[in-house]
């Protein structure tokens, strides 16, 4: 990728071209700094089918690999995009991506506000997902302090996280630190207790009452919710490749499971 990873305009134009060629339904959730924030639904998701896959990228604008990885994965035409209902959020925070900042144009960290209907973008997103149910919800992120890949897992359907990380670790090794942001990991994996009471406790005690997308999705829309992280200071193309492999691994698990 010879151009900047923070070229939000180029990214969104490619998404618009892809959506048009595939006949996907586009829902504009809002506008930020002249950029549209939109969701894409394939035919099955637009028809209201349950199950399948939800994927979002670009909630934090200083994490540039995920939006491009999601785009390249989708452009490659994986079978899951035709076989199962899929909802994609290509770039939740295009102004942040353009400015290389974590927060949006109002200085808000969206990933601590997914319960907040006072934000028009979040209210629109909640309305779009009303009554939708997914088998897997995926949030693609990066970590400035990380040295390897790692995964937060909230799962009803067993614990496939270790298997999925194994599929990615030849591109970027797993994070070896036993603790990330105060949470204990084992070989790059943190398995959250899926009980709602425990998840709400994490929100209140560890996150200051701010609701991240992954927990909101699990509590309201998904049987399994994964947050995948790559080290943002590593080579950009390797990070993009790791996110693409993660998407391939989850899609394969979903199609074969």
C-alpha positions as CSV (number, residue, x, y, z in Angstrom):
1,X,0.0,0.0,0.0
2,X,1.9,3.0,-1.3
3,X,-0.5,5.7,-0.1
4,X,-1.2,6.8,3.4
5,X,-3.0,4.5,5.8
6,X,-4.8,7.7,7.0
7,X,-6.3,8.6,3.6
8,X,-9.9,8.3,4.7
9,X,-11.3,9.7,1.4
10,X,-9.5,7.1,-0.7
11,X,-10.6,4.3,1.7
12,X,-14.3,5.3,1.6
13,X,-14.3,5.8,-2.2
14,X,-13.1,2.2,-2.6
15,X,-15.8,1.0,-0.2
16,X,-18.5,2.8,-2.2
17,X,-17.2,1.3,-5.4
18,X,-17.2,-2.2,-3.9
19,X,-20.7,-1.8,-2.4
20,X,-22.0,-0.7,-5.8
21,X,-20.5,-3.6,-7.6
22,X,-21.9,-6.1,-5.1
23,X,-25.3,-4.6,-4.8
24,X,-25.0,-4.2,-1.0
25,X,-27.4,-2.0,0.9
26,X,-25.7,1.2,2.3
27,X,-27.1,2.8,5.5
28,X,-25.6,6.2,6.2
29,X,-25.3,6.5,9.9
30,X,-24.1,10.0,10.0
31,X,-21.5,12.4,8.7
32,X,-18.2,13.5,10.3
33,X,-16.0,16.3,8.9
34,X,-17.5,15.9,5.5
35,X,-17.0,12.1,5.5
36,X,-19.9,9.7,5.5
37,X,-20.1,7.0,8.2
38,X,-22.0,4.1,6.8
39,X,-22.9,0.5,7.3
40,X,-23.0,-2.1,4.5
41,X,-25.4,-5.0,4.5
42,X,-25.2,-7.9,2.1
43,X,-28.4,-9.2,0.6
44,X,-29.0,-11.7,3.4
45,X,-28.5,-9.2,6.2
46,X,-30.7,-6.6,4.4
47,X,-33.4,-9.2,4.2
48,X,-33.3,-9.6,8.0
49,X,-31.7,-13.0,8.2
50,X,-30.3,-13.8,11.7
51,X,-26.8,-15.2,12.4
52,X,-23.7,-14.5,10.3
53,X,-21.2,-11.9,10.9
54,X,-20.8,-8.3,12.0
55,X,-17.4,-6.5,11.6
56,X,-16.4,-3.0,12.4
57,X,-13.1,-1.1,12.0
58,X,-11.8,2.4,12.5
59,X,-13.4,3.3,15.8
60,X,-10.0,4.7,16.8
61,X,-8.5,6.7,14.1
62,X,-4.9,6.2,15.1
63,X,-5.3,2.5,14.4
64,X,-5.1,2.5,10.6
65,X,-4.5,-1.1,9.7
66,X,-8.0,-2.5,10.5
67,X,-10.0,-0.3,8.0
68,X,-7.6,-1.3,5.1
69,X,-7.5,-4.9,6.1
70,X,-11.3,-5.1,6.2
71,X,-11.5,-3.5,2.7
72,X,-8.9,-5.8,1.2
73,X,-10.5,-8.8,2.7
74,X,-13.9,-7.8,1.3
75,X,-12.5,-6.9,-2.1
76,X,-11.0,-10.4,-2.3
77,X,-14.6,-11.8,-2.3
78,X,-14.6,-14.3,0.6
79,X,-17.4,-16.9,0.4
80,X,-19.0,-15.8,3.7
81,X,-20.1,-12.5,2.1
82,X,-22.4,-14.5,-0.2
83,X,-23.4,-17.4,2.0
84,X,-24.3,-15.8,5.3
85,X,-25.8,-12.5,6.5
86,X,-23.0,-9.9,7.0
87,X,-23.0,-6.3,8.3
88,X,-19.8,-4.2,7.9
89,X,-18.9,-0.9,9.4
90,X,-15.9,0.1,7.2
91,X,-14.8,3.1,9.2
92,X,-16.6,4.3,12.3
93,X,-14.3,7.4,12.8
94,X,-13.1,8.7,9.5
95,X,-12.1,12.1,10.9
96,X,-10.0,10.4,13.5
97,X,-8.4,8.2,10.8
98,X,-7.6,11.3,8.7
99,X,-6.2,13.1,11.7
100,X,-4.4,10.1,13.1
101,X,-6.2,10.5,16.5
102,X,-8.0,8.1,18.8
103,X,-11.0,10.3,19.3
104,X,-13.6,11.7,16.9
105,X,-14.0,15.3,15.7
106,X,-15.6,16.2,19.1
107,X,-12.8,14.7,21.1
108,X,-15.0,11.7,22.1
109,X,-13.7,8.2,22.3
110,X,-16.5,6.3,20.6
111,X,-15.4,3.0,22.1
112,X,-16.5,4.2,25.5
113,X,-19.9,5.4,24.4
114,X,-21.8,2.6,22.6
115,X,-24.6,2.9,25.2
116,X,-24.9,6.7,24.6
117,X,-27.9,7.5,22.5
118,X,-27.2,11.2,23.0
119,X,-24.6,10.8,20.3
120,X,-26.5,10.9,17.0
121,X,-24.0,8.5,15.3
122,X,-24.4,5.9,18.1
123,X,-28.2,6.3,18.2
124,X,-28.3,5.7,14.4
125,X,-26.1,2.6,14.8
126,X,-28.3,1.2,17.6
127,X,-31.4,1.8,15.5
128,X,-29.8,-0.1,12.5
129,X,-28.9,-3.1,14.7
130,X,-32.3,-3.2,16.5
131,X,-33.4,-6.8,16.7
132,X,-30.5,-8.0,14.6
133,X,-28.6,-11.1,16.0
134,X,-25.2,-12.3,14.9
135,X,-23.2,-15.5,15.5
136,X,-20.0,-13.5,15.6
137,X,-19.3,-9.8,16.1
138,X,-15.7,-8.7,15.4
139,X,-14.0,-5.4,16.3
140,X,-10.7,-4.7,14.7
141,X,-8.2,-2.7,16.8
142,X,-4.5,-1.9,17.4
143,X,-2.4,-1.2,20.4
144,X,0.5,1.2,20.6
145,X,2.1,-0.6,23.5
146,X,1.7,-4.2,22.2
147,X,4.5,-6.3,20.8
148,X,2.3,-9.0,19.4
149,X,-1.3,-9.9,18.5
150,X,-3.9,-10.6,21.1
151,X,-7.6,-11.2,21.4
152,X,-10.4,-10.4,23.8
153,X,-13.1,-13.1,23.7
154,X,-16.6,-13.2,24.9
155,X,-18.2,-16.4,23.7
156,X,-21.3,-18.5,24.1
157,X,-20.1,-21.2,21.6
158,X,-17.1,-22.7,23.4
159,X,-13.8,-20.9,23.1
160,X,-12.4,-20.8,19.6
161,X,-10.1,-17.9,20.4
162,X,-6.9,-19.9,20.8
163,X,-7.5,-21.7,17.5
164,X,-8.1,-18.4,15.7
165,X,-5.0,-16.7,17.1
166,X,-3.0,-19.8,16.1
167,X,-4.1,-19.1,12.5
168,X,-2.6,-15.6,12.7
169,X,0.6,-16.0,14.7
170,X,2.8,-16.9,11.7
171,X,2.3,-13.3,10.5
172,X,2.7,-11.6,13.8
173,X,3.6,-13.6,17.0
174,X,1.3,-13.5,20.0
175,X,1.6,-10.9,22.7
176,X,3.8,-12.5,25.5
177,X,3.0,-10.0,28.2
178,X,0.9,-11.6,31.0
179,X,-1.0,-8.3,31.5
180,X,-2.4,-5.8,29.0
181,X,-4.0,-2.6,30.2
182,X,-4.4,-4.1,33.6
183,X,-6.1,-7.3,32.4
184,X,-4.5,-10.7,32.7
185,X,-3.8,-12.6,29.4
186,X,-2.6,-16.1,28.7
187,X,-0.7,-16.5,25.5
188,X,-2.3,-13.5,23.9
189,X,-5.9,-14.4,24.9
190,X,-8.3,-13.0,27.5
191,X,-11.6,-14.9,27.8
192,X,-14.2,-12.7,29.5
193,X,-16.8,-14.3,31.7
194,X,-19.9,-13.9,29.5
195,X,-22.3,-13.4,32.4
196,X,-24.0,-10.0,31.9
197,X,-23.4,-9.1,35.5
198,X,-19.7,-9.6,35.2
199,X,-19.5,-7.6,31.9
200,X,-21.4,-4.7,33.5
201,X,-18.9,-4.8,36.4
202,X,-16.0,-4.5,33.9
203,X,-17.7,-1.5,32.3
204,X,-18.3,0.2,35.7
205,X,-15.1,-0.7,37.5
206,X,-12.5,-1.0,34.8
207,X,-13.8,1.3,32.1
208,X,-15.3,4.1,34.1
209,X,-18.8,3.4,33.0
210,X,-17.9,3.7,29.3
211,X,-19.4,0.9,27.2
212,X,-17.1,-0.5,24.4
213,X,-18.6,-1.8,21.2
214,X,-17.6,-5.4,21.8
215,X,-19.5,-5.7,25.2
216,X,-22.5,-3.8,23.9
217,X,-22.7,-6.2,20.9
218,X,-22.4,-9.3,23.1
219,X,-25.1,-8.1,25.5
220,X,-27.6,-7.1,22.8
221,X,-26.8,-8.6,19.4
222,X,-24.1,-11.4,19.3
223,X,-23.5,-14.9,20.7
224,X,-19.8,-14.4,20.3
225,X,-17.8,-11.1,20.4
226,X,-14.1,-10.8,19.6
227,X,-11.8,-7.8,19.7
228,X,-8.6,-8.5,17.8
229,X,-5.5,-6.3,18.3
230,X,-2.3,-5.8,16.4
231,X,0.8,-3.8,17.5
232,X,0.4,-0.4,15.9
233,X,4.2,0.3,15.8
234,X,4.9,-2.8,13.6
235,X,5.1,-2.7,9.8
236,X,1.8,-1.6,8.4
237,X,1.6,-4.3,5.8
238,X,2.2,-7.1,8.3
239,X,-0.5,-5.7,10.5
240,X,-3.0,-5.5,7.6
241,X,-2.1,-9.1,6.7
242,X,-2.7,-10.2,10.3
243,X,-6.2,-8.7,10.4
244,X,-7.0,-10.2,7.0
245,X,-5.9,-13.6,8.4
246,X,-8.0,-13.1,11.5
247,X,-11.1,-12.4,9.3
248,X,-10.4,-15.5,7.2
249,X,-10.0,-17.6,10.3
250,X,-13.2,-16.5,11.9
251,X,-15.1,-16.8,8.6
252,X,-13.8,-20.3,8.2
253,X,-14.8,-21.3,11.7
254,X,-18.2,-19.8,11.2
255,X,-18.9,-21.5,7.8
256,X,-17.6,-24.9,9.0
257,X,-19.1,-24.7,12.5
